[in-house]
Amino acid sequence: MSLRLLLPEEGVTELLTSWPDEPRMYDRGRPALDEAVTAESVRGYLYMGTVPAHEIAAVKAPNPSLSQNAYMTDGRTDRAKLVRLYEQGYTIRLGNLQRVVPALAEISEAIQTETGYSNYIHAFLTPPGHQGLRHHWDQQMAVIVQIAGTKRWQLWRPPVTAPMREHNESFRVWKDEYIPTWEAAGPDMEVDLKAGQSLLLPRGWVHNPHVLESEEHSIHLTFAIRERTRLWLAEKLLAGAITQEEFRRIVLPHQFSGESLMEQLSAAREALVKYVQDLDLYEVAPSVRRDALTELEYRT
């Protein structure tokens, strides 16, 4: 099981049987992943410029990410510009490495087979004493795998419950007082993640990762795991509604106001309820299972 490349047995068991609601740190204890994805190989993707420019971000706290023009020439990744930015203290994020690195593609596919969850893999390279992204939270579970160096993770409990897709994304609901409030209170948890260790980070937890002043360069992989939810199941239940003529019937312009709108909404609700109640769940289940193992709903 590929999850065992990221976590020890107890961590894998927790992921597969009882989704954790607090961060966990683990010693991996298995060198297989570190042999397949070494610090040198990840640095190679930086120094050779082989990752497509649209999958790269360069960021240095507290500033936002640079425009792609900062590391592109003639529409392509310019490795000399990337290296120069890194030497200036920028964190370089190499995105969707499961599309570039065969070993990571195999791991990504195996994780989806094991969990039914789509996923993607980013690498973050941060120079000593610097920081890329500041405080934020994400829309999915992540397993952080430290490949080289040490990175300190300051963690705060979720300010919003179960963020998902565009709902409660940190940049959409951000409040200026967030960071001062968090820093004044201090983190709920602080972890110095070293090479050979992994951090299981539930969605919604605020994190402020940075590299301490030292001679160490930090490289970590983020395995972002997109959990399936009951909303996802509901969407699958409704996927076949388009085959019913009633759902393809046109709503006329004059029916989008007043009593006519209320009548249309009521009719649609009644049709939905009847459609779902008439479904044979045993017939639907195989296609839902197939989608869970193959569907890649992320677009970044």
N, C-alpha and C positions, 0 to 999 in steps of 0.2 A: 504493500500500500504506500502510495507516494506521501501521504500525510506523515508517515513515520520518518520521512526524510527531513521534515520540518520540526516535528515534535516527538517526545518520547511516548511510550505506550499510554501513560495516564492522560496525556494531553490529547492523543488521538481518540481515546475512549470518551473523553469529555465532549469533544467536538461531535462525535457521531451519535451520542446518546442524550446528553443534557447540555444544551448550548449555554456556555458560561456568560455571566453578566458582569464579571470583573476581570481585569487583566491578570494574566498568569505569565511568569517567566520560567523558562525551562533550559536545562543543558541538553543539547541535542543528543550527544553521545554516539552519534552515527556519522562517520565521515563521508558517506556516499555523496550527499549533496555538495559538500565542500570540495570533493574531488572533481565533481562534474562542473561546478561553477566556482572557479577559483577567483581570488582577488585579481590575479594577473589577467584572467580572461575578461573580467568585467572592465578593468582598466583598458584592455584592448579595444573594447567597443567605444570607449571615449577617445582614445588616441588615434584609432584608425578611422573614426568618423563613419562607421558602417550603419549606425542606427538612423533611420529616416528623420529628417529635420522636424517633421510634424509630430514625432514621438518624443521630442526632447524639450526639456524646460531648463532654464538657467535662472536661479533665484538666490537672492542674498538678503536675509532679513535686515531691516524691516521692510524692504522694498518689494513690490510685486515682481512677478516673472518678467524677464526681458522679452522683447519682441523676437520672433524667430530670425529677423534680419540680423540680429546680433551674432548669430552663429551660422549664417548661411552665405553662400556665394553662388550666384547663378542658379538659385533655386535648390541647391543641394547643401547637405551638411558640410561645413568647413571645419575640418579637424583642428587646424591651427587656431582658429578663433575659439573653438570650444576649450582647448587646452589653456589658452590665454585667460579666458574667463575663470576657469578653475583655479589657475594660479593667482587670480585677483580675489579669490575667496568665495566665488560662487559655488553653490551646490548644483551639480548637474544631475538631472533626473533623466534616465533612459527608460522610456515607457514601452509597455507591451513587448517585453523581451521574449514572451512565449511565441511571438511571431518571427523572431530573429534567431533564437538559439534553439536548436533541435532538442537538446536535453530538457530545456524548460518547457518546450511545447509538449513533450511526453508527460512531464510532471503535471502540467496544467490540465491536460486531457484526463489523466488518471485521477486527479482530485475531483473533477466533475463526475467521473464514473463512480467514485467512492461516496460522494455527498449528494449528487444531483444539483450542485451549485456551480454556475459559471464563475470564472475567475480570470484575473490577469496579473501580470508580474512586472513590477517596476524596480529598477535599480537606482539607488541614490548614492552619489559619491560626494563627500563633503571634506574639504581640506581642514587641517588642524585649526582649532580655535574659532571655527565659523559655524554659521547656521543658515539653512535654507528657509524652509517654511516655518512660520511662527505658529502660535496657538490656533488650532482649528479642530474640527471633528469631521469624520467621514461617514458615508452612507452605507457602509458595509463592514463586516468583520475583516480584520487583517491579521496575518501572521508575519511578524517582522523577523527576518533571519539575518543576524549580523555575520558578515563575511570577513571583515577586517576592521581593526581598530576598536574603539569604544564610543558609543553614543549614549548620552544621557537623555532619558525620556521623563519629562515632568508630565504627570497625568492628573486630570480632574474628572470627577463624575459628570455624566451627561447633563447638559443644561436643558436638553429637550429629549423627549422620549422617542426611541426607535425612529431616527431619521431614515428616510427611504427615498431613493430616486431624487426628484426635485423637491420633495417635501422636507422642510426644515434643514436644507443645506446651510452650512455655516455662513456662507457669503450672502445668502438670501435673507437670513433673519438676524444678521450680525448687529450687535449693539456696541457702541463705543466704550461702554463701561465694562465690557467683558474682561479684557486683559487686565486693567488695573484692579478689578475685583478679584480675579484669580490670583494675581501676583501678591496682593495684600494678604489673602487668606493662606497662600502657600499651597502646593500641590497635595492632592489626596494620596498620591503615590509617586515615588521617584525611583527610577531604575537605571542603573548603569549597565547597558547591554554590551557584552563583550563578544568577540569572535568565538563562534561555537555555541552561542546561546540564541534562543528565540523568545519573542514576546508575542503572546496571544492578546490581541487588542479588540475587544468588542466594539461594535459600531456605536457611534455617539460619544465615546469617551474623548475628551479634549486632550490633545497632546502637543507638547512643545519640545521637539527634539533638537539637540545641539551637540556639537563636539567640543569638549573641554580644551583649554589651552594645553597643548602638548605637541609632540612631534608625530603623533599618530594620525594617519588619514583614515577616515571612516567609509566603509562600503557596506550597505545593507540592501537586502531584497525585501520588497513588500509584496506578499501574496494577498491580494485583495479578493475576498471570497464573497460573492454576491448571493446572499441567502435568498431562498424562495420564501414567499409569504402567502398568507391566505388571500391577499389581493391578487397575487399571481395565480393562485388556484381558481379564484373567481373569474379571472380573465379567460382561463382555459375553459371553464364551464360555459362561458358565453361565446366562445370562438365560433361555434357552429351556428349561431343565431342568424348569420347572414344567409344561410340556406333557406330560411323561412321567408315566404313572400311578405308576410306582415311587417317584418323588420326592414324590408327594402322599400316600403311604401313611402312616397314623398310627403313631407310636411310642407304645406303651402305657405308662402310668405305671410298671408293674413292670419295664419294660425300661430304666429310667434308673439301674440300679445293677448291680454285680457283672458276671458273665459276660454277662448279657443286654445290658448297655450296650456291652461290647466287641464283641459280635456285631453290634449295630446300627451301631456306628461302622465296623466292617469292611465290612459290606454297603453302607453309604453311600459309603465310599471306592471300593469296586469299581464301584459304579454310576456315580460321578462320572468315574472313569477311562475306563470304557467309553463314557459319553456324550460326553466330549470327544474321544476317539479316533475316534468315528464321525462327528463333525461334518465337513461340507464347508466348509472355510475360505473358499472362493470364494463360497459362498452367504452366509456370515456377514459377510464384509468390507463389502458395501455398507451394511448397517445400522450397523456400527461406525463407518464413515466419517460416516454421517448423524448419529449421536449425537454424534460429536466436534464437528460443526459447529453443533449446536443445543442440546445438553444443558447446562443451567445447574445444576450440582450444589451451588453455594454457596447458603446460605440467609440470610446476614447482609445 
